[in-house]
Amino acid sequence: MMDLFKIAPNLMVKDVCDDGAEFKNRYWGSALRDYFGVDATGLFIKEYFDLNHQEQALTLLRFVTQDNRPVKVTGRADFFKFSQYVPVEACYIPLYDSTDKATNIIVAYQFESPRTSADNDEY
């Protein structure tokens, strides 16, 4: 149980709403707040993503709930309205109820050091 406390700042827990039509953040760890520049606890995707990135996020989350297995994502998290460029890896883990319906997604993030968009040339 103590290990969970160590990784909690890097976790996000999402509720699956309306069979995946939308997703709401039940929990948004403090490391996510620090790196992305927003505390999205209690917010729906549409409340912190612009329209283009809403569709990208919803597509990924729907895939995770429908494919019935964890998904690893590696990329650059520069898509939040409030964030700087941040290299990131994340693992999306769907949770199901007794009827095999996805109810939540746990997401664990691993960050490299935060960068600004001016640092993009180094990659």
C-alpha positions as CSV (number, residue, x, y, z in Angstrom):
1,M,0.0,0.0,0.0
2,M,2.8,2.4,0.7
3,D,4.1,2.0,-2.9
4,L,0.8,3.4,-4.0
5,F,1.4,6.6,-2.0
6,K,4.8,7.0,-3.8
7,I,3.3,6.9,-7.3
8,A,0.0,8.7,-6.5
9,P,1.3,12.1,-7.7
10,N,1.8,10.5,-11.2
11,L,-1.6,8.9,-11.4
12,M,-4.9,9.9,-13.0
13,V,-8.2,8.0,-12.5
14,K,-10.9,8.7,-15.1
15,D,-14.6,7.7,-14.9
16,V,-16.1,6.4,-18.2
17,C,-19.3,8.4,-18.7
18,D,-22.1,7.5,-21.1
19,D,-20.4,4.4,-22.4
20,G,-17.3,6.4,-23.4
21,A,-19.0,9.4,-24.9
22,E,-17.1,11.4,-22.3
23,F,-14.6,10.9,-19.5
24,K,-14.4,12.7,-16.2
25,N,-11.3,12.9,-14.0
26,R,-12.0,11.4,-10.6
27,Y,-8.4,11.9,-9.5
28,W,-5.5,14.1,-10.9
29,G,-2.2,13.7,-9.1
30,S,-0.1,16.6,-8.0
31,A,2.8,15.7,-10.4
32,L,0.2,16.0,-13.3
33,R,-0.8,19.4,-12.0
34,D,2.8,20.6,-11.8
35,Y,3.8,19.3,-15.2
36,F,0.7,20.1,-17.2
37,G,-0.1,23.3,-15.3
38,V,-3.7,22.5,-14.5
39,D,-5.6,20.6,-11.8
40,A,-8.2,18.7,-13.8
41,T,-9.7,16.8,-10.9
42,G,-13.5,16.7,-11.4
43,L,-13.2,18.0,-15.0
44,F,-14.4,16.5,-18.3
45,I,-12.1,16.3,-21.3
46,K,-13.9,19.2,-23.0
47,E,-13.1,21.4,-20.0
48,Y,-9.4,21.4,-20.4
49,F,-8.6,20.4,-24.0
50,D,-9.2,22.5,-27.2
51,L,-11.5,20.9,-29.8
52,N,-8.7,19.3,-31.8
53,H,-7.1,17.7,-28.8
54,Q,-10.4,16.7,-27.3
55,E,-11.0,14.3,-30.3
56,Q,-7.4,12.9,-30.0
57,A,-7.9,12.2,-26.2
58,L,-11.4,10.7,-26.7
59,T,-10.2,8.4,-29.5
60,L,-7.4,7.1,-27.3
61,L,-9.6,6.7,-24.2
62,R,-12.3,4.9,-26.2
63,F,-9.7,2.6,-27.7
64,V,-8.4,1.7,-24.2
65,T,-11.9,0.9,-23.0
66,Q,-12.9,-1.2,-26.0
67,D,-9.6,-3.1,-26.6
68,N,-9.7,-4.7,-23.1
69,R,-6.0,-4.3,-22.4
70,P,-3.5,-1.7,-21.1
71,V,-2.0,0.7,-23.6
72,K,1.4,2.4,-23.4
73,V,1.7,5.9,-24.9
74,T,5.0,7.8,-25.5
75,G,5.1,11.3,-26.8
76,R,5.3,15.0,-26.1
77,A,2.6,16.4,-23.9
78,D,2.4,19.9,-25.3
79,F,-1.3,19.6,-26.0
80,F,-2.7,21.1,-22.8
81,K,-4.0,24.6,-23.0
82,F,-1.8,25.5,-20.0
83,S,1.3,23.4,-20.4
84,Q,4.8,23.7,-21.7
85,Y,6.4,21.0,-23.8
86,V,6.9,17.9,-21.7
87,P,8.3,14.5,-22.9
88,V,6.1,11.8,-21.3
89,E,5.3,8.1,-21.2
90,A,2.0,6.9,-19.9
91,C,0.2,3.5,-19.3
92,Y,-3.6,3.5,-19.6
93,I,-5.2,0.6,-17.7
94,P,-8.9,0.0,-18.1
95,L,-11.0,-1.3,-15.1
96,Y,-14.2,-3.3,-15.7
97,D,-17.2,-4.1,-13.6
98,S,-18.7,-7.6,-13.2
99,T,-20.5,-7.3,-16.6
100,D,-17.2,-6.5,-18.4
101,K,-18.2,-2.9,-18.9
102,A,-15.4,-0.4,-18.6
103,T,-16.0,1.9,-15.7
104,N,-12.7,3.6,-15.1
105,I,-9.2,4.1,-16.5
106,I,-6.1,4.4,-14.4
107,V,-3.3,6.3,-16.1
108,A,0.3,6.3,-14.7
109,Y,2.6,8.9,-16.1
110,Q,6.4,9.1,-16.2
111,F,7.9,12.5,-17.1
112,E,11.2,13.6,-18.3
113,S,12.3,17.1,-17.2
114,P,9.9,19.8,-18.3
115,R,11.0,21.8,-21.4
116,T,9.7,24.8,-23.2
117,S,8.6,24.7,-26.9
118,A,11.9,26.5,-27.7
119,D,13.8,23.3,-26.6
120,N,12.1,21.2,-29.3
121,D,15.1,21.7,-31.6
122,E,17.1,19.4,-29.4
123,Y,15.1,16.3,-30.4
